[in-house]
Amino acid sequence: MRTTETLIVGGGLSGLYAAHLLQQQGKDYRLLESRTGWGGRIASATVSGGIHNHRFDLGPTWFWPDFQTQLAQRIDELGLEVFAQHEAGDTVIERSLDGLPARVRGYPSSPVSMRVVGGMTALVDAIRQGCDPQRLIMGQTVHRLVQEGTQVEVHAQDGHGESSVYRADRVLLAIPPRLAIHRIHFTPELPPGLLQAWRNTPTWMAPHSKYLAVYDTPFWREQGLSGQARSAVGPMVEIHDASAPGGPAALFGFLGLSAPHRSRMSEETLKAHCRAQLERLFGHQAGQPSHEFLKDWAQDPDTATPADANAAGHHGTAPPSHPAEGPWAHRIWGVASEWSPQFSGYVAGAIEAATLGVQALGVTSEAAR
Ligand SMILES: Cc1cc2nc3c(=O)[nH]c(=O)nc-3n(C[C@H](O)[C@H](O)[C@H](O)COP(=O)(O)OP(=O)(O)OC[C@H]3O[C@@H](n4cnc5c(N)ncnc54)[C@H](O)[C@@H]3O)c2cc1C
């Protein structure tokens, strides 16, 4: 059995940022991640263009430095380049299949939506650089936490069903609250009120699916179009320009079909409908992408639970991040984005919740003695 001071469950942005902060403080920690890659909901598709590989976001795309100042500062300190979402030009509106889609004047969004050069994955990579790779362990799904005296036993399994057990003074849960309850068995049980609050917290964007089409040039811009579109026909309801600066051009859209509806269709069929829609909205060239990708987050067990099939979930208020009393008090702390008081569910929330969780560890370790 391996022992550590702090065990972090989840290697998305929140878990990696918590690891980065503990590393800076010279603390002992381990991070267990179930996927075989880092970043969690921050995921990208890679396309080679010229001599470079270009990454396109399949998860989050935007941040808003006007009010997400902590995240903006981290991005700046890490030396990452940013740029504004391309919005110049007309928006296309598709109301029905009868008649042509309408063109309307586009308006710049306010506050301005910013993107990171290299995609949001560049942020994950930069933060991971600040962690000891020996302490980050992937392919380990945590399925059981047992409170044992002043410590927690953490049971994990790899992709071949092989088990590992760790012992930690404290556990930071860097996985969404609803997923934590769904995937991890707590012995003794968590307080019923906390259990209920975590179960009722929707995982932001888990019910959604994103389609991305890559082209050699942003031909729509030459027609005075921004690449933005809204559609009441679908399958995509909202479309944006996803071009990489100095790289290939791209359009992406969020599908409006529900997760159960999508699960009954093949990926090829969905892609064909998306291509046909892009052709209706942006012309013949749009139906001929050089690459296309579809990421259905509702089908991803490392993000979504069956309760996330319903897209009605809104950014709610963050649930309590830890048990205030009982055997789990001072032992576990939620640090995934959904636990962020200000930006629950957002990228900025992952940074905020991880910061608060690591700050609380100092206080917690005193109280737990
Ligand atoms: C399609 C989409 C679009 C989005 N758009 C935006 C946007 O434009 N702007 C914005 O601010 N936010 C956006 N978001 C939200 C943003 O992605 C999240 O807020 C953020 O990435 C959450 O990071 P996290 O580390 O808290 O959680 P996650 O990224 O969910 O990380 C959790 C990690 O835990 C791992 N894990 C799960 N279960 C276990 C287990 N049992 N054991 C070990 N590891 C486990 C997972 O594999 C994952 O790596 C979007 C999300 C999606 C899906």
The ligand as a MOL file (V3000), in Angstrom:
LIG
                    3D

  0  0  0     0  0            999 V3000
M  V30 BEGIN CTAB
M  V30 COUNTS 53 58 0 0 0
M  V30 BEGIN ATOM
M  V30 1 C -18.3670 20.6640 -24.8060 0
M  V30 2 C -17.9260 21.5270 -23.6570 0
M  V30 3 C -17.7990 22.8900 -23.8270 0
M  V30 4 C -17.3840 23.6980 -22.7610 0
M  V30 5 N -17.1940 25.0390 -23.0060 0
M  V30 6 C -16.6650 25.8080 -22.0210 0
M  V30 7 C -16.2130 27.1260 -22.3270 0
M  V30 8 O -16.2270 27.5680 -23.4980 0
M  V30 9 N -15.7320 27.8790 -21.2890 0
M  V30 10 C -15.6520 27.3960 -20.0040 0
M  V30 11 O -15.2210 28.1440 -19.1200 0
M  V30 12 N -16.0270 26.1100 -19.7130 0
M  V30 13 C -16.5100 25.3200 -20.6860 0
M  V30 14 N -16.7740 23.9960 -20.4220 0
M  V30 15 C -16.6130 23.4930 -19.0360 0
M  V30 16 C -15.1300 23.1370 -18.7030 0
M  V30 17 O -14.6610 22.1940 -19.6300 0
M  V30 18 C -15.0310 22.5750 -17.2900 0
M  V30 19 O -15.4900 23.5090 -16.3470 0
M  V30 20 C -13.6090 22.2030 -16.8480 0
M  V30 21 O -12.8560 21.6280 -17.8780 0
M  V30 22 C -13.7260 21.2760 -15.6280 0
M  V30 23 O -12.4530 20.8360 -15.1950 0
M  V30 24 P -12.3850 19.8650 -13.9190 0
M  V30 25 O -10.9820 19.4880 -13.7520 0
M  V30 26 O -13.0860 20.4990 -12.7820 0
M  V30 27 O -13.2730 18.5780 -14.3140 0
M  V30 28 P -13.0170 17.5030 -15.4770 0
M  V30 29 O -12.3880 18.1510 -16.6450 0
M  V30 30 O -14.3180 16.7970 -15.6750 0
M  V30 31 O -11.9300 16.5160 -14.8530 0
M  V30 32 C -12.2640 15.4000 -14.0750 0
M  V30 33 C -11.1960 14.3360 -14.3190 0
M  V30 34 O -11.4330 13.2340 -13.4360 0
M  V30 35 C -11.2550 12.0250 -14.1570 0
M  V30 36 N -12.0550 10.9970 -13.4640 0
M  V30 37 C -13.3910 10.7910 -13.5080 0
M  V30 38 N -13.7440 9.7880 -12.6840 0
M  V30 39 C -12.5910 9.3470 -12.0960 0
M  V30 40 C -12.3100 8.3330 -11.1430 0
M  V30 41 N -13.2960 7.5850 -10.5970 0
M  V30 42 N -11.0070 8.1230 -10.7880 0
M  V30 43 C -9.9990 8.8750 -11.3130 0
M  V30 44 N -10.2280 9.8710 -12.2060 0
M  V30 45 C -11.5220 10.1080 -12.5890 0
M  V30 46 C -11.7600 12.3420 -15.5610 0
M  V30 47 O -11.2400 11.4470 -16.5120 0
M  V30 48 C -11.2310 13.7780 -15.7310 0
M  V30 49 O -9.9370 13.7940 -16.2780 0
M  V30 50 C -17.1600 23.1420 -21.4720 0
M  V30 51 C -17.2790 21.7600 -21.2990 0
M  V30 52 C -17.6430 20.9520 -22.3770 0
M  V30 53 C -17.7390 19.4560 -22.1820 0
M  V30 END ATOM
M  V30 BEGIN BOND
M  V30 1 1 1 2
M  V30 2 1 2 3
M  V30 3 2 2 52
M  V30 4 2 3 4
M  V30 5 1 4 5
M  V30 6 1 4 50
M  V30 7 2 5 6
M  V30 8 1 6 7
M  V30 9 1 6 13
M  V30 10 2 7 8
M  V30 11 1 7 9
M  V30 12 1 9 10
M  V30 13 2 10 11
M  V30 14 1 10 12
M  V30 15 2 12 13
M  V30 16 1 13 14
M  V30 17 1 14 15
M  V30 18 1 14 50
M  V30 19 1 15 16
M  V30 20 1 16 17
M  V30 21 1 16 18
M  V30 22 1 18 19
M  V30 23 1 18 20
M  V30 24 1 20 21
M  V30 25 1 20 22
M  V30 26 1 22 23
M  V30 27 1 23 24
M  V30 28 2 24 25
M  V30 29 1 24 26
M  V30 30 1 24 27
M  V30 31 1 27 28
M  V30 32 2 28 29
M  V30 33 1 28 30
M  V30 34 1 28 31
M  V30 35 1 31 32
M  V30 36 1 32 33
M  V30 37 1 33 34
M  V30 38 1 33 48
M  V30 39 1 34 35
M  V30 40 1 35 36
M  V30 41 1 35 46
M  V30 42 1 36 37
M  V30 43 1 36 45
M  V30 44 2 37 38
M  V30 45 1 38 39
M  V30 46 1 39 40
M  V30 47 2 39 45
M  V30 48 1 40 41
M  V30 49 2 40 42
M  V30 50 1 42 43
M  V30 51 2 43 44
M  V30 52 1 44 45
M  V30 53 1 46 47
M  V30 54 1 46 48
M  V30 55 1 48 49
M  V30 56 2 50 51
M  V30 57 1 51 52
M  V30 58 1 52 53
M  V30 END BOND
M  V30 END CTAB
M  END
